[in-house]
Amino acid sequence: MPTNPDIFKAYDIRGIYGEDLTEETAYRLGRVFAQFLGERKTDDRPLTLVIARDMRESGDPLQQHMERGFQEEGVKIIDIGVSSTPMLYYAVLEYQADGGVVITASHNPAEYNGFKLVREKGIPISGDNGMYEIRDRVMEADLSEGDVGDAPAREHKEDTRKHYIQQIVARQNPQRPVESLKIVVDTANGMAAPDIQEFFAHFENIEYIHLYPELDGSFPNHEANPLKEETLTDLKAKVQEEQADFGIATDGDFDRIAFVDNEGNTVRPDITAALLLPILLLHQPLAEGALPHDERAVVVLQGARDDLRGGWRTGHDACGPFLH
């Protein structure tokens, strides 16, 4: 079954498994992505790529075929297992890899799967820096079957999550310890669950109630998209029932999050950003005197501008210098 070219979006690749994308898609993408990065490589080390997947059942066969594509291009593979998208970014940096892939459809329903591609330093591949070239080559390139015999040995890193969470916990200000809190977390059967469990294990004074912690790519309880208000129903009810301080909801690959307050009211994402921004700017100077932000958050964020340093730039392309 041919690959649907429409699965190649501005920032990732997503489609219905078995219809829009197949194992052949994964194999061809593995070959092309390795070629794409190899052509831009500036040292003589073997091309090294990190690979991960979320909890969807289709992830395993897709990973196997993508890895074969990598191996035929002589890639050194570092497998970090089932992983959130942010953990993949971390692993590419930590292992000084040339790039990486996480097989995920993020917040999309169960029948979907896809791929998020990153370059060195965890910089996402987007429509601005190669996604559409990769699409065209996946669709059109004549890829004769290669030989995996000369590929470097494959590595499996079992402790990546432990080290990733330790890096996050280490950012806590020791002079401002976390207060005693009661929190409800709804991870929607998605990849946030193991990260959340590892994180809260470091804080004895935080009680957390975990809704839907089992990894299940069929999403039996509700869609894993916390930006849809209807997916927050169970979380809101549990926060009120437990008289918790607040609630957290996450999406399928843990790169989307939403909060509810102690009364079960949704906290708008732009309000959350405005609350977090002064804290973040204490640790991270603004790149080129400008703060990248989503257009939808402009009113609230600019309302906080008088108390913050720097100017403002809007758009996805502005995020790179700030985040990387």
C-alpha positions in Angstrom: 0.0 0.0 0.0 1.5 3.3 -1.0 2.3 6.1 1.5 -0.1 9.0 1.6 2.0 12.2 1.1 -0.5 14.2 3.2 0.9 12.5 6.3 3.9 14.9 6.2 2.8 17.9 8.2 4.7 21.1 9.0 6.1 19.7 12.3 5.6 15.9 12.2 4.3 12.9 10.3 0.9 11.4 11.2 -1.7 9.3 9.6 -4.0 6.2 10.0 -1.9 3.1 10.4 -2.5 0.6 7.6 -4.1 3.2 5.4 -2.0 6.3 5.2 1.3 4.8 6.5 2.6 1.3 6.8 5.8 -0.7 7.7 7.0 0.2 4.2 6.6 3.9 5.1 8.8 3.3 8.2 11.5 1.5 6.2 11.7 4.1 3.5 11.6 7.0 6.0 14.4 5.3 7.9 16.6 5.1 4.8 15.8 8.7 3.7 16.1 10.3 7.1 19.5 8.6 7.6 20.7 9.8 4.1 19.3 13.3 4.8 21.3 13.7 8.1 24.3 11.9 6.7 24.6 14.4 3.9 24.8 17.2 6.4 27.2 15.5 8.8 30.5 17.3 9.4 32.6 14.6 11.2 33.8 11.1 10.5 31.9 9.3 13.3 29.2 6.8 12.3 25.8 8.5 12.0 24.1 7.9 15.4 20.4 8.1 15.8 18.2 7.6 18.8 14.9 5.8 18.3 11.8 5.5 20.6 8.1 4.8 20.4 5.0 5.4 22.4 2.6 2.7 23.7 0.5 2.2 20.5 0.4 -1.4 19.3 1.5 -0.4 15.8 4.7 1.2 17.2 6.6 -2.1 17.5 6.4 -3.2 13.8 7.0 0.4 12.6 10.1 0.6 14.8 11.4 -2.8 13.5 11.1 -1.7 9.9 12.5 1.8 10.5 15.5 0.3 12.2 16.1 -1.9 9.2 16.2 1.2 7.1 18.7 2.8 9.5 20.9 -0.3 9.5 21.0 -0.5 5.7 22.4 3.1 5.8 25.1 2.1 8.3 23.5 3.9 11.3 24.5 3.3 14.9 21.1 2.9 16.6 20.4 3.8 20.3 17.1 2.4 21.4 15.6 4.0 24.5 12.4 1.9 24.4 8.9 3.3 25.1 9.3 7.0 25.7 7.7 10.4 25.8 8.6 12.9 23.1 10.5 15.2 25.5 12.6 12.2 26.7 13.6 11.5 23.1 14.8 15.1 22.8 16.8 14.7 26.0 18.4 11.4 24.8 19.6 13.0 21.5 21.4 15.6 23.6 22.6 13.3 26.3 24.1 10.7 23.9 25.4 13.3 21.5 23.5 11.7 18.7 23.1 13.2 15.2 19.3 13.0 15.5 16.4 10.8 16.5 12.9 9.6 15.9 10.0 8.9 18.2 7.2 6.8 16.7 4.0 8.5 18.0 0.8 10.1 16.9 0.8 12.4 19.9 -2.8 13.3 20.9 -4.4 11.6 17.9 -6.9 8.7 18.3 -5.8 5.1 18.6 -6.0 4.3 14.9 -3.2 6.8 14.1 0.5 6.6 14.3 3.4 8.7 13.0 6.9 10.0 13.5 8.6 13.0 15.1 12.0 13.7 13.7 14.8 15.7 15.2 18.3 16.7 14.2 21.3 17.1 16.4 20.7 18.8 19.8 17.1 17.7 19.6 16.1 20.4 17.1 12.8 19.3 15.4 12.6 18.7 11.7 9.9 20.9 10.3 8.7 22.3 7.0 11.2 25.1 7.4 14.3 22.8 7.6 13.7 19.6 5.6 10.4 17.9 6.2 9.1 18.4 2.7 12.4 17.4 1.1 12.2 14.2 3.2 8.6 13.7 2.1 9.5 14.0 -1.6 12.4 11.5 -1.2 10.3 9.0 0.7 7.7 9.2 -2.1 10.0 9.2 -5.1 13.4 7.7 -4.3 14.5 4.4 -5.8 15.7 2.5 -2.7 17.3 -0.8 -3.6 17.5 -3.1 -0.7 20.8 -2.7 1.2 22.9 -4.9 3.5 22.7 -4.6 7.3 25.8 -6.7 7.9 28.2 -3.7 8.2 25.9 -1.7 10.5 27.4 -0.7 13.9 26.1 -2.6 17.0 22.7 -1.5 18.2 22.5 -0.2 21.8 19.6 -0.3 24.2 19.7 2.3 26.9 17.6 1.1 29.8 18.3 3.9 32.3 17.4 6.9 30.1 14.2 7.7 31.9 16.0 7.6 35.3 18.7 10.0 34.2 16.2 12.3 32.4 14.0 12.7 35.5 17.1 13.3 37.6 18.1 16.2 35.4 14.7 17.7 35.8 14.6 17.3 39.6 18.1 18.8 39.8 16.7 22.1 38.5 14.7 22.6 41.8 15.9 25.5 43.8 17.1 24.0 47.1 16.3 27.3 48.9 12.7 27.0 47.8 11.7 23.4 48.5 8.4 22.1 47.1 5.5 22.6 49.5 3.3 19.8 50.7 0.8 19.3 47.9 -2.1 17.0 46.9 -2.3 16.6 43.1 -4.5 14.6 40.7 -2.8 13.5 37.5 -4.6 12.1 34.5 -2.1 10.6 32.0 -4.9 9.2 29.8 -3.1 5.8 29.4 -0.3 7.7 27.6 3.5 8.0 27.8 3.5 10.6 30.6 2.7 7.9 33.2 6.2 6.4 33.7 7.8 9.9 33.6 5.3 11.2 36.2 5.8 8.2 38.5 9.6 8.5 38.3 9.3 12.3 39.0 7.0 12.2 42.0 9.1 9.4 43.6 11.6 12.2 44.4 9.1 14.2 46.5 7.9 12.6 49.7 5.7 15.6 50.6 3.6 15.4 47.5 0.6 13.2 47.5 -0.6 12.4 44.0 -3.6 10.5 42.8 -3.0 8.9 39.3 -5.8 8.4 36.9 -5.4 6.0 34.0 -1.7 5.2 34.5 -1.7 2.0 32.5 0.0 2.3 29.1 -2.7 1.5 26.5 -2.6 2.8 23.0 -6.3 2.1 22.5 -7.1 4.9 25.0 -10.0 3.0 26.7 -11.0 5.9 29.1 -10.9 9.0 26.9 -9.0 10.6 24.1 -5.5 11.7 25.2 -5.9 15.4 24.2 -6.0 17.7 27.3 -6.8 20.7 25.1 -10.2 19.3 24.5 -12.4 20.3 27.4 -14.4 17.1 27.4 -11.3 15.0 28.2 -10.9 16.8 31.5 -14.2 15.7 33.0 -12.8 12.8 35.2 -9.9 14.9 36.3 -12.1 17.8 37.4 -14.4 15.5 39.4 -11.5 13.8 41.1 -9.8 17.1 42.1 -13.0 18.2 43.8 -13.6 14.7 45.4 -10.1 14.6 46.8 -10.0 18.3 47.7 -6.7 18.4 45.8 -4.7 21.6 45.2 -4.8 21.2 41.5 -5.0 18.7 38.6 -2.8 17.9 35.6 -3.8 16.3 32.3 -1.4 15.1 29.6 -1.6 13.9 26.1 -0.4 10.7 24.4 3.3 11.5 24.1 3.6 14.0 26.9 4.3 17.2 25.0 0.9 18.7 25.8 -0.4 19.5 29.2 -3.4 21.2 30.9 -4.1 22.2 34.4 -7.3 22.6 36.5 -7.5 24.5 39.7 -8.6 23.3 43.2 -12.2 24.0 42.3 -12.1 22.0 39.1 -11.9 25.0 36.7 -9.7 24.7 33.6 -6.7 27.0 33.7 -6.2 28.5 30.2 -2.8 27.6 28.6 -1.9 31.3 28.1 -2.6 32.0 31.8 -0.3 29.0 32.7 2.4 30.4 30.4 2.2 33.8 32.0 2.5 32.3 35.5 5.5 30.2 34.6 7.3 32.8 32.5 9.0 34.8 35.2 10.3 31.6 36.8 11.7 30.4 33.5 13.4 33.7 32.7 15.3 33.5 36.0 17.2 30.5 34.6 17.2 31.2 30.8 18.1 34.5 29.3 16.1 35.6 26.3 17.6 34.7 22.9 18.5 37.9 21.0 16.4 39.9 23.4 13.2 38.4 22.1 10.6 36.0 23.5 9.1 33.4 21.1 5.4 32.7 21.8 2.3 31.3 20.3 0.0 33.9 18.6 -2.9 32.7 20.7 -1.1 33.7 23.9 -0.1 37.2 22.8 -2.7 39.2 24.8 -1.9 37.6 28.2 1.8 37.4 27.7 2.1 41.0 26.6 0.1 41.9 29.6 2.9 40.6 31.7 5.6 42.3 29.6 6.2 45.3 31.9 7.7 43.0 34.6 9.8 41.0 32.2 13.0 41.5 30.2 13.2 41.5 26.4 11.0 42.0 23.4 8.6 39.7 21.6 8.6 37.7 18.4 5.8 35.4 17.3 6.0 32.1 15.4 7.4 28.6 15.5 10.6 29.6 13.9 11.4 31.9 16.8 11.4 28.9 19.3 14.6 27.3 18.1 17.2 29.7 19.6 15.3 29.9 22.9 14.9 26.2 23.4 18.2 24.9 21.9 
